[in-house]
Amino acid sequence: MPLHVIVGAGPVGSATARLLAGRLEKVRLVTRRGTGPEHPAIERVAADATDAAGLAGLTEGAVALYNCASPPYHRWARDWPPLADALLSAARQTGAVLVTTSNLYGYGPVDGPITERAPLRADGVKGRVRAGMWRDALAAHEAGEVRATEVRGSDYLGAGTQSLLTVAVLPKVLAGRRAVVPADPDAAHSWTYVHDVARTLVAVATDERAWGRPWHVPTAPPQSIRALATAACALTGAPAPRLAPMPGAVLWLGGLVSPLVRELRETQYQFRKPFVVDSTAATTTFGIRPTAIEDSLEETVRAVRGGEDD
C-alpha cells in the first residue's frame, strides 16, 4: 500500500488525508501535536517539520510529500523559509514527489483572469515568500534533484476555512448584523472549495504530467461577496445582508494595533476589484471539475453556524 506523507492538519491537510484514506492509501499525517482526523489508514505523528532529518525519516518510502502546512498569517516571512527548506530537503533525500499547497499571492496584481502562465511579480512580503518557495522547488526540479509541483487556489470555502468571507462576513450577516469589510462587496472574486484542493493535490502527486509546473485548483465561476452573503442568508432564513466597504484609512489604523489586520493591507488589490482565477488547465488535463459553489457554500454556512465541523 503506497505511503503518502502530509504535513499540516488544517482544512486542506485533513481533507487530503481523508481522501487518500478513503482510497485505501496509507497516510502519515505530521503536525506539531499529532492532531488530525481519526481513521484506521491515517497515522498521526507529532513532529517538528522544520527538522529536515526527522522529516526525511518520516518520509522514507513515501510516494509523495504534501506541504499542507499553514503558519500564522502574520509570521509567514519568519516561519515559511525554514519549513519550506526542510520539506524540499526531505523530498531531495527520499525521492518523494513534493506537492505544495499554495495560493495566488505570488503573482501580485494581475489584470484579467489569472493563469499559471502569469509571471510571479509580487512586491508584498507574503507574495515574495510564496513566489520564492516555488522558485526554489522548481530550481531543484529542473536540476534533477527532486520531482516537484505546486497547487494554487484562491480564497477558500468549506468547513473550517478562514477567509474574509468566512471570518468577517458570514458570522455577522447570518446573525442579522451589519458587516463592514475591507473590500468592494460587489467585485467578482474566485472562491476555491477546500475539497477541490485536496482532489487536485492527490491527482498531481502521482501524475508525471503534473511535475515541474504549477496548477490552479479547479474553481467555480467567480461570485461577489454580496452574492455569496445573500445566498447564505437565503439558506438560513436570515434577513438580506447589510454590507459596507471599509475605507482604506480605517484598515490602516486597525493595523496599528492588530498584526493580522496589518497583514491584510498587502492583499487589498485582491478585494477592491475583480480577482478571478482561470483553472481550465487542471480541468482539461486531469478531468477535475469544480464543485458547484452552491454546495461548497452550504457546507461553509453549516460550519459557520456550528452545525458541522468537517
C-alpha positions as CSV (number, residue, x, y, z in Angstrom):
1,M,0.0,0.0,0.0
2,P,1.6,3.3,-1.1
3,L,2.6,5.7,1.7
4,H,1.7,9.4,1.5
5,V,3.1,11.9,4.0
6,I,1.1,15.1,4.7
7,V,2.5,18.0,6.7
8,G,-0.3,20.0,8.3
9,A,-3.8,19.0,9.5
10,G,-5.7,22.2,8.7
11,P,-8.7,22.0,6.4
12,V,-6.6,21.1,3.3
13,G,-4.3,18.6,5.1
14,S,-7.3,16.9,6.8
15,A,-9.3,16.8,3.6
16,T,-6.3,15.3,1.7
17,A,-5.7,12.7,4.4
18,R,-9.4,11.7,4.4
19,L,-9.5,11.5,0.6
20,L,-6.4,9.3,0.4
21,A,-7.5,7.1,3.3
22,G,-10.9,6.6,1.6
23,R,-8.9,5.3,-1.4
24,L,-7.2,2.7,0.8
25,E,-3.9,4.5,0.7
26,K,-1.6,4.7,3.7
27,V,-1.3,8.2,5.2
28,R,1.1,9.6,7.7
29,L,-0.1,13.0,8.9
30,V,2.6,15.1,10.6
31,T,1.8,18.0,12.9
32,R,3.5,19.5,15.9
33,R,0.9,18.0,18.3
34,G,-0.1,14.9,16.4
35,T,-3.5,16.1,15.6
36,G,-5.7,15.3,12.6
37,P,-8.7,13.2,11.6
38,E,-9.1,9.7,13.1
39,H,-9.1,6.9,10.5
40,P,-7.5,3.4,10.5
41,A,-5.4,4.3,7.4
42,I,-4.2,7.6,8.9
43,E,-1.1,7.5,11.2
44,R,-0.9,10.8,13.2
45,V,2.6,11.8,14.1
46,A,3.8,14.6,16.4
47,A,7.0,16.1,15.0
48,D,8.6,19.4,14.1
49,A,8.5,19.5,10.3
50,T,11.3,22.1,10.2
51,D,13.7,19.3,11.3
52,A,14.8,18.2,7.9
53,A,16.5,15.0,9.0
54,G,13.5,14.0,11.1
55,L,11.1,14.7,8.3
56,A,13.2,12.8,5.9
57,G,13.0,9.8,8.2
58,L,9.2,10.0,8.3
59,T,9.0,10.4,4.5
60,E,11.3,7.4,3.7
61,G,9.5,5.1,1.3
62,A,6.7,7.6,0.6
63,V,5.5,8.2,-3.0
64,A,4.6,11.8,-2.2
65,L,5.2,14.5,0.5
66,Y,2.4,17.1,0.7
67,N,3.1,20.6,2.1
68,C,-0.3,21.5,3.6
69,A,1.2,23.5,6.4
70,S,-0.2,26.9,7.4
71,P,2.0,29.1,9.6
72,P,0.3,32.1,11.3
73,Y,-0.6,34.7,8.7
74,H,1.5,37.5,10.2
75,R,4.6,35.2,10.6
76,W,5.0,34.0,7.1
77,A,8.3,35.8,6.5
78,R,9.8,34.2,9.5
79,D,8.1,30.7,9.6
80,W,7.8,29.7,6.0
81,P,11.5,29.6,4.9
82,P,12.8,27.0,7.3
83,L,9.7,24.9,6.9
84,A,9.9,25.0,3.1
85,D,13.6,24.3,3.2
86,A,13.0,21.2,5.3
87,L,10.3,19.9,3.0
88,L,12.5,20.4,0.0
89,S,15.4,18.7,1.7
90,A,13.2,15.7,2.7
91,A,11.9,15.3,-0.8
92,R,15.5,15.5,-2.1
93,Q,16.7,12.8,0.3
94,T,13.8,10.4,-0.2
95,G,12.7,10.8,-3.7
96,A,9.1,11.5,-2.7
97,V,7.3,13.9,-5.0
98,L,7.0,17.3,-3.3
99,V,3.4,18.6,-3.7
100,T,2.9,22.1,-2.3
101,T,-0.4,23.7,-1.4
102,S,-0.1,27.4,-2.4
103,N,-2.2,30.4,-3.3
104,L,-2.2,33.3,-5.8
105,Y,-0.2,35.8,-3.8
106,G,3.0,35.2,-5.8
107,Y,1.5,36.8,-8.9
108,G,0.8,40.1,-7.4
109,P,-1.8,42.3,-9.1
110,V,-2.9,40.9,-12.4
111,D,-5.3,42.5,-14.9
112,G,-7.9,39.9,-16.1
113,P,-8.2,36.2,-15.3
114,I,-5.0,34.7,-13.7
115,T,-3.5,31.7,-15.5
116,E,-0.4,29.7,-14.4
117,R,1.5,31.5,-17.2
118,A,1.3,34.8,-15.4
119,P,4.7,35.9,-14.1
120,L,5.4,35.9,-10.3
121,R,5.7,39.7,-9.8
122,A,4.5,40.1,-6.2
123,D,6.0,43.1,-4.4
124,G,4.5,42.4,-1.0
125,V,6.2,40.4,1.7
126,K,3.9,37.4,1.7
127,G,3.7,37.3,-2.1
128,R,7.5,37.2,-2.3
129,V,7.7,34.4,0.2
130,R,5.3,32.2,-1.7
131,A,7.0,33.0,-5.0
132,G,10.4,32.2,-3.5
133,M,9.2,28.9,-2.3
134,W,8.1,27.8,-5.7
135,R,11.3,29.2,-7.4
136,D,13.4,27.1,-5.0
137,A,11.4,24.0,-5.6
138,L,11.3,24.5,-9.4
139,A,15.1,25.0,-9.5
140,A,15.7,21.8,-7.6
141,H,13.2,20.0,-10.0
142,E,15.0,21.4,-13.1
143,A,18.3,20.3,-11.7
144,G,17.1,16.7,-11.3
145,E,17.3,16.8,-7.5
146,V,13.5,16.4,-6.8
147,R,10.2,16.0,-8.5
148,A,8.0,18.9,-7.6
149,T,4.7,20.5,-8.4
150,E,2.5,23.2,-6.8
151,V,-1.3,23.6,-6.5
152,R,-2.7,27.1,-6.2
153,G,-6.1,28.1,-5.1
154,S,-8.0,31.3,-4.3
155,D,-9.7,32.2,-1.0
156,Y,-11.2,29.0,0.4
157,L,-14.8,27.9,1.0
158,G,-15.6,24.8,3.2
159,A,-15.8,23.8,6.8
160,G,-13.0,25.1,9.0
161,T,-11.6,27.5,6.4
162,Q,-10.6,31.1,7.2
163,S,-11.1,33.8,4.7
164,L,-12.6,37.3,4.6
165,L,-15.9,35.8,3.8
166,T,-15.9,33.1,6.5
167,V,-14.4,35.2,9.2
168,A,-15.6,38.8,8.7
169,V,-18.8,38.5,6.7
170,L,-20.8,35.3,7.2
171,P,-20.8,35.2,11.1
172,K,-22.3,38.8,11.1
173,V,-24.8,38.6,8.3
174,L,-26.1,35.2,9.4
175,A,-26.8,36.8,12.8
176,G,-28.6,39.7,11.2
177,R,-25.8,42.2,11.9
178,R,-24.1,44.7,9.5
179,A,-20.7,43.7,8.2
180,V,-18.0,46.2,7.3
181,V,-15.5,44.6,5.1
182,P,-12.2,45.7,3.6
183,A,-13.3,45.0,0.1
184,D,-15.7,46.0,-2.7
185,P,-18.5,43.7,-1.8
186,D,-19.7,43.7,-5.4
187,A,-16.4,42.9,-7.1
188,A,-16.2,39.5,-8.8
189,H,-14.0,37.1,-6.8
190,S,-12.9,33.5,-7.2
191,W,-13.6,31.1,-4.3
192,T,-11.9,27.7,-4.1
193,Y,-13.5,24.8,-2.3
194,V,-11.1,23.1,0.1
195,H,-12.1,19.6,-1.1
196,D,-11.3,20.5,-4.6
197,V,-7.8,21.5,-3.4
198,A,-7.4,18.0,-1.9
199,R,-8.6,16.4,-5.1
200,T,-6.1,18.3,-7.1
201,L,-3.2,17.6,-4.7
202,V,-3.9,13.9,-4.9
203,A,-4.2,14.0,-8.7
204,V,-0.9,15.8,-9.4
205,A,1.1,13.8,-6.8
206,T,1.4,10.6,-9.0
207,D,0.9,12.0,-12.5
208,E,4.1,12.7,-14.3
209,R,2.4,15.3,-16.5
210,A,1.9,17.5,-13.4
211,W,5.5,17.7,-12.2
212,G,7.7,20.7,-12.8
213,R,4.9,23.3,-13.1
214,P,2.1,24.9,-11.0
215,W,-1.6,24.1,-11.3
216,H,-4.7,26.1,-10.4
217,V,-7.3,24.3,-8.4
218,P,-10.5,23.8,-10.5
219,T,-12.6,26.7,-9.2
220,A,-16.2,27.6,-9.8
221,P,-17.1,30.8,-11.6
222,P,-16.5,34.0,-9.5
223,Q,-19.1,35.4,-7.2
224,S,-19.0,38.7,-5.3
225,I,-19.0,38.8,-1.5
226,R,-22.5,40.3,-1.6
227,A,-23.8,37.5,-3.9
228,L,-22.5,34.8,-1.6
229,A,-23.7,36.6,1.5
230,T,-27.1,36.9,0.0
231,A,-27.2,33.2,-0.9
232,A,-26.0,32.3,2.6
233,C,-28.8,34.3,4.2
234,A,-31.3,32.7,1.9
235,L,-30.1,29.2,3.0
236,T,-30.7,30.1,6.7
237,G,-33.7,32.4,6.5
238,A,-31.6,35.3,7.8
239,P,-32.5,38.8,6.6
240,A,-30.8,40.2,3.5
241,P,-27.2,41.0,4.2
242,R,-26.2,44.5,5.1
243,L,-22.6,45.1,3.8
244,A,-20.5,48.2,3.7
245,P,-16.9,48.6,2.4
246,M,-14.3,49.6,4.9
247,P,-12.3,52.6,3.9
248,G,-8.6,52.0,3.4
249,A,-7.7,54.5,6.1
250,V,-9.7,52.5,8.7
251,L,-7.9,49.4,7.7
252,W,-4.6,51.2,8.0
253,L,-5.5,52.4,11.5
254,G,-6.6,48.9,12.6
255,G,-3.2,47.6,11.6
256,L,-1.6,49.7,14.2
257,V,-3.0,47.5,16.9
258,S,-3.6,44.2,15.2
259,P,-0.9,42.2,13.4
260,L,-3.5,40.2,11.4
261,V,-5.3,43.4,10.2
262,R,-1.9,44.9,9.3
263,E,-1.2,41.9,7.0
264,L,-4.5,42.5,5.2
265,R,-3.1,45.7,3.7
266,E,-0.8,43.8,1.4
267,T,-3.7,41.9,-0.4
268,Q,-6.2,44.7,-0.7
269,Y,-5.8,44.5,-4.5
270,Q,-7.4,41.1,-4.4
271,F,-10.7,42.5,-3.0
272,R,-11.0,46.1,-4.3
273,K,-11.5,45.0,-7.9
274,P,-12.3,41.7,-9.8
275,F,-10.0,38.9,-8.8
276,V,-10.5,35.8,-11.0
277,V,-8.6,32.6,-11.4
278,D,-8.5,30.6,-14.6
279,S,-8.3,26.9,-13.8
280,T,-9.0,25.4,-17.2
281,A,-5.6,23.7,-17.4
282,A,-6.2,21.4,-14.5
283,T,-9.7,20.6,-15.5
284,T,-8.6,19.8,-19.1
285,T,-5.5,17.8,-18.0
286,F,-6.9,15.8,-15.1
287,G,-10.6,15.9,-15.7
288,I,-11.3,17.6,-12.3
289,R,-14.4,19.7,-12.4
290,P,-15.0,22.3,-9.6
291,T,-17.7,21.6,-7.0
292,A,-20.8,23.8,-7.5
293,I,-20.5,26.9,-5.4
294,E,-23.9,26.3,-4.0
295,D,-22.7,23.0,-2.4
296,S,-19.5,24.4,-1.1
297,L,-21.3,27.5,0.3
298,E,-23.9,25.2,2.0
299,E,-21.1,23.3,3.8
300,T,-19.4,26.6,4.8
301,V,-22.6,28.0,6.2
302,R,-23.3,24.9,8.3
303,A,-19.8,25.2,9.7
304,V,-20.1,28.9,10.5
305,R,-23.3,28.3,12.3
306,G,-21.7,25.5,14.3
307,G,-23.8,22.7,12.8
308,E,-21.0,20.8,11.3
309,D,-17.3,20.5,11.7
310,D,-15.8,18.8,8.7
